[in-house]
Amino acid sequence: MVAGADLVLGLDVGGTSTRVLVAGLDGRVVGRARGGGGNPVAHGAEAAAAEIGGAVRAALAGVDPGRVAAGVLGLAGGLVARPDFAGLWDGLGLGAHPVLVSDVLLAHAAGSPAPDGNVVLSGTGGMAAEVLDHELRRTADGHGWLLGDRGSGVWLGREAVSGALATIDRDAPLTGLDAAVAEALTGPDGLGEDPRSTLIAAVHAQAPARLARLAPVVLEQARLGEPAALALVVRAADHLLDTLALLRPPGCALPIVLAGGLLSSPTPLAARLRPLLAARWPGAPLRPAGDGAGAAAWLAARSLGRGTEELHRALTV
């Protein structure tokens, strides 16, 4: 460690937002900041670097960047694309360059300080992962909207639209979930005289991943007890359970981290999945993923031999 360097830097970088946390090795948070999407695959290298750099500068406002002794950056797809941010870190004057890790590994650290465990994730996409000795060893699904991501936000949105189209094909009126999905896609203009074509055109007018914006519609309808929405939630939970079972043997007692926006918060999908996980793996701790930027900072502290459970609690809550 460089003399005088006593801070760790954590970055949780996604397609829609960049979160940064700076903390001391005693767990005291020095600075936080949030910026726009910083994934170079989604936004291009230059725009991504600008967002990340702006967020780091904001988090380090009034703090000497040379005090950063270690940093970790969690990035979706980062281990495949491997963006080169060396020039950015040098320009920021950081005392140490952040190390790049998978967002899935970051999700595990956000839920548990244990070296081994599993992650089941449902956000825009869906997947499961195995972590051993704080390293990502295996994954299941996460194949993208066209080939998989079963139980994810995109999957829920796609299945909900398919259900509405089936109702139209039966020449039946749109009610409940079908009506809610149609309204979310077409807005005040409505379906017009050709509902089938209007609904299909509305879906194809946007990127496939945008179907995930219908997931909150499905979950809200499920909260209201709408039968079709409840059935979709049941299917989604079953898919996620099956995906995790590809990686996790029966009787395993290692922690399971529930990650992604549809599982880390109290949604109907999380409520359905939790008892299924508990029944399949009784005794295994079920933990929602916490603060991703805090988890990245904790991983940075761990690289310095300071990754205690107390520090984990201080940074990830």
C-alpha positions in Angstrom: 0.0 0.0 0.0 1.3 3.5 -0.9 2.1 5.6 2.1 -0.9 7.8 3.0 -3.3 5.7 0.9 -6.1 4.7 3.3 -9.3 4.6 1.2 -11.0 2.1 -1.0 -13.1 2.8 -4.1 -16.1 0.7 -5.2 -17.9 1.1 -8.5 -21.1 -0.7 -9.6 -21.5 0.1 -13.3 -24.5 -0.9 -15.3 -26.3 0.0 -18.5 -28.6 2.5 -16.8 -26.6 3.8 -13.9 -23.1 4.1 -12.3 -22.8 4.0 -8.5 -19.6 4.9 -6.7 -18.7 4.6 -3.0 -15.5 5.8 -1.3 -14.7 4.5 2.2 -12.0 4.3 4.8 -10.7 0.9 5.9 -12.6 1.5 9.1 -16.0 1.4 7.3 -16.5 5.2 7.3 -18.1 6.3 4.0 -16.2 9.3 2.7 -18.3 9.9 -0.5 -21.0 8.5 -2.7 -22.1 9.5 -6.2 -24.4 8.3 -9.0 -24.1 8.8 -12.7 -25.7 7.6 -15.9 -25.1 4.3 -17.6 -21.4 3.4 -17.8 -21.4 0.1 -19.7 -19.1 0.6 -22.8 -20.9 -2.1 -24.7 -24.2 -0.3 -24.3 -23.0 3.3 -24.6 -19.6 3.2 -26.3 -16.2 3.5 -24.6 -16.0 7.3 -24.7 -19.4 7.9 -23.2 -18.9 5.2 -20.6 -15.6 6.7 -19.5 -17.2 10.1 -19.2 -20.0 8.8 -16.9 -17.7 6.8 -14.8 -15.2 9.6 -14.5 -17.8 12.1 -13.5 -19.2 9.9 -10.8 -15.8 9.1 -9.4 -14.9 12.8 -9.3 -18.2 13.6 -7.5 -17.6 10.8 -4.9 -14.0 12.1 -4.3 -15.0 15.7 -4.0 -12.7 17.3 -1.5 -10.6 14.1 -1.1 -7.1 13.5 -2.4 -7.6 10.7 -5.1 -4.1 9.6 -4.3 -5.4 8.2 -1.0 -7.2 5.4 -2.9 -5.3 2.3 -1.9 -7.4 -0.2 -3.9 -10.6 -0.2 -6.0 -13.0 -2.7 -7.7 -15.3 -2.1 -10.6 -18.2 -4.5 -11.2 -19.4 -4.4 -14.8 -21.9 -6.5 -16.7 -20.1 -8.3 -19.5 -16.9 -6.6 -18.5 -14.8 -9.8 -18.3 -15.7 -10.5 -22.0 -15.2 -6.9 -23.4 -12.4 -6.0 -21.0 -12.5 -2.2 -21.5 -9.3 -0.3 -21.0 -9.8 2.4 -18.4 -6.1 2.9 -17.5 -6.1 6.4 -19.1 -9.2 7.3 -17.1 -7.7 6.2 -13.8 -4.4 8.0 -14.5 -6.3 11.1 -15.4 -8.3 11.0 -12.1 -5.0 10.7 -10.2 -6.1 7.6 -8.3 -3.5 6.0 -6.0 -4.5 2.6 -7.4 -6.3 1.4 -10.5 -9.6 -0.4 -9.8 -9.7 -4.1 -10.7 -12.5 -5.3 -13.0 -14.8 -8.0 -11.8 -18.1 -9.5 -13.1 -21.3 -7.9 -11.9 -22.4 -11.4 -10.9 -19.4 -11.8 -8.6 -20.2 -8.3 -7.2 -23.8 -9.4 -6.6 -22.6 -12.3 -4.5 -20.4 -10.0 -2.5 -23.3 -7.6 -2.0 -25.3 -10.4 -0.3 -22.7 -12.4 1.5 -19.0 -12.1 2.7 -18.7 -15.9 2.5 -16.1 -17.1 0.0 -18.4 -19.7 -1.5 -22.1 -19.7 -2.5 -24.5 -19.2 -5.3 -26.3 -16.3 -6.9 -29.8 -16.4 -8.5 -30.5 -13.2 -10.4 -33.5 -11.8 -12.1 -33.4 -8.3 -13.4 -33.5 -7.3 -17.1 -31.9 -10.7 -17.6 -31.8 -13.9 -15.6 -29.2 -16.4 -14.6 -27.6 -18.3 -11.7 -23.9 -18.5 -10.7 -21.5 -20.5 -8.5 -18.9 -18.6 -6.6 -15.9 -20.4 -5.0 -13.2 -18.7 -3.0 -14.5 -15.3 -4.1 -14.2 -16.3 -7.8 -16.9 -16.8 -10.4 -16.6 -20.5 -11.4 -19.8 -21.4 -13.3 -22.9 -19.8 -14.6 -26.2 -21.1 -15.9 -28.5 -19.3 -18.4 -27.9 -15.6 -18.8 -28.1 -16.4 -22.5 -29.9 -13.2 -23.5 -33.5 -12.5 -24.5 -33.5 -14.6 -27.6 -32.0 -17.8 -26.2 -32.9 -17.8 -22.5 -33.0 -15.4 -19.5 -35.9 -17.5 -18.2 -37.7 -15.9 -15.3 -36.2 -12.5 -16.0 -37.8 -9.1 -16.5 -37.6 -9.5 -20.3 -39.1 -13.0 -20.0 -42.0 -11.7 -18.0 -42.6 -8.9 -20.4 -42.4 -11.2 -23.5 -44.8 -13.8 -22.0 -47.2 -11.1 -20.9 -47.4 -9.7 -24.4 -47.8 -13.2 -25.9 -50.7 -13.8 -23.5 -52.4 -10.6 -24.7 -51.9 -11.6 -28.3 -53.4 -15.0 -27.6 -56.5 -13.2 -26.1 -56.8 -11.1 -29.2 -56.5 -14.2 -31.5 -59.4 -15.7 -29.6 -61.4 -12.5 -30.3 -61.9 -12.0 -26.6 -61.8 -8.7 -24.7 -58.6 -7.6 -23.1 -59.0 -7.5 -19.3 -56.7 -7.7 -16.3 -53.1 -8.3 -17.2 -53.8 -8.2 -20.9 -55.4 -4.8 -20.7 -52.6 -3.5 -18.4 -49.9 -4.7 -20.8 -51.7 -3.1 -23.8 -52.0 0.2 -22.0 -48.4 0.2 -21.0 -47.3 -0.4 -24.6 -49.7 1.9 -26.5 -50.4 4.6 -24.0 -53.3 7.0 -24.5 -53.5 6.1 -28.2 -54.9 2.7 -27.5 -55.0 -0.3 -29.7 -57.2 1.2 -32.5 -59.1 -0.8 -35.0 -56.4 -3.5 -35.5 -55.3 -4.4 -31.9 -53.1 -7.3 -33.0 -50.9 -5.3 -35.4 -50.8 -2.3 -33.1 -49.5 -4.5 -30.2 -46.9 -6.3 -32.4 -45.7 -3.0 -33.8 -45.4 -1.4 -30.4 -43.1 -4.3 -29.3 -41.0 -4.3 -32.4 -40.5 -0.5 -32.3 -38.2 -0.9 -29.3 -35.1 -2.9 -28.4 -36.0 -6.4 -27.1 -34.5 -5.7 -23.7 -37.1 -2.9 -23.3 -39.7 -5.6 -22.7 -38.3 -5.7 -19.2 -40.2 -2.5 -18.5 -43.4 -4.6 -18.5 -42.2 -6.7 -15.6 -43.4 -4.1 -13.0 -46.8 -4.3 -14.7 -46.9 -8.0 -14.3 -45.8 -7.9 -10.7 -48.3 -5.2 -9.8 -51.1 -7.2 -11.3 -49.8 -10.2 -9.3 -50.0 -8.1 -6.1 -53.7 -7.5 -7.0 -54.3 -11.2 -7.4 -54.8 -11.2 -11.2 -54.8 -14.9 -12.2 -52.7 -14.6 -15.4 -50.1 -12.5 -13.6 -49.9 -14.9 -10.7 -49.4 -17.8 -13.2 -46.5 -16.0 -14.8 -44.9 -15.3 -11.5 -45.2 -19.0 -10.6 -43.6 -20.0 -14.0 -40.8 -17.5 -13.5 -39.9 -18.7 -10.1 -39.9 -22.3 -11.3 -37.5 -21.4 -14.1 -35.1 -19.6 -11.8 -35.2 -22.6 -9.4 -34.4 -25.0 -12.2 -31.6 -22.8 -13.4 -30.0 -22.7 -10.0 -30.4 -26.5 -9.6 -28.1 -26.9 -12.7 -25.2 -25.6 -10.5 -26.2 -26.4 -7.0 -26.2 -30.0 -5.6 -29.0 -31.3 -3.3 -28.3 -30.7 0.4 -25.9 -27.8 -0.3 -25.9 -25.4 2.7 -23.9 -22.6 1.2 -25.5 -19.1 1.1 -27.8 -18.2 -1.8 -27.8 -14.5 -2.8 -31.0 -13.2 -4.5 -29.9 -10.5 -6.9 -31.3 -8.2 -9.5 -34.2 -5.8 -9.1 -36.9 -8.5 -9.2 -35.4 -10.6 -6.4 -33.3 -8.3 -4.1 -36.4 -6.3 -3.2 -39.8 -7.6 -1.8 -41.6 -8.4 -5.0 -44.1 -11.2 -5.7 -41.5 -13.1 -7.6 -39.1 -13.0 -4.6 -41.9 -14.0 -2.3 -42.7 -17.0 -4.5 -39.1 -18.1 -5.0 -37.9 -17.9 -1.4 -40.0 -20.8 -0.1 -39.0 -22.9 -3.1 -35.3 -22.3 -2.4 -35.8 -23.1 1.3 -37.6 -26.3 0.5 -35.0 -27.5 -2.0 -32.0 -26.4 0.1 -33.2 -26.4 3.8 -30.7 -24.6 6.1 -29.1 -22.6 3.3 -29.0 -18.8 4.2 -31.1 -16.8 1.7 -29.7 -13.2 1.5 -30.8 -10.3 -0.8 -28.0 -8.5 -2.5 -27.2 -5.2 -0.9 -25.3 -2.1 -2.1 -23.3 -3.1 -5.1 -20.9 -0.1 -4.9 -20.4 -0.9 -1.2 -19.7 -4.5 -2.1 -17.1 -3.4 -4.6 -15.4 -1.3 -1.9 -15.4 -4.3 0.4 -13.8 -6.5 -2.2 -11.2 -3.7 -2.6 -10.6 -3.8 1.1 -10.4 -7.6 1.0 -7.6 -7.3 -1.5 -5.7 -5.4 1.1 -6.3 -8.1 3.7 -9.0 -6.0 5.4 -12.2 -7.7 4.3 -13.8 -8.4 7.6 -17.5 -9.3 8.1 -17.9 -6.1 10.2 -16.7 -4.0 7.3 -19.0 -5.9 4.9 -22.0 -5.0 7.0 -20.9 -1.4 7.2 -20.6 -1.0 3.5 -23.3 -3.2 1.9 -26.4 -2.3 4.0 
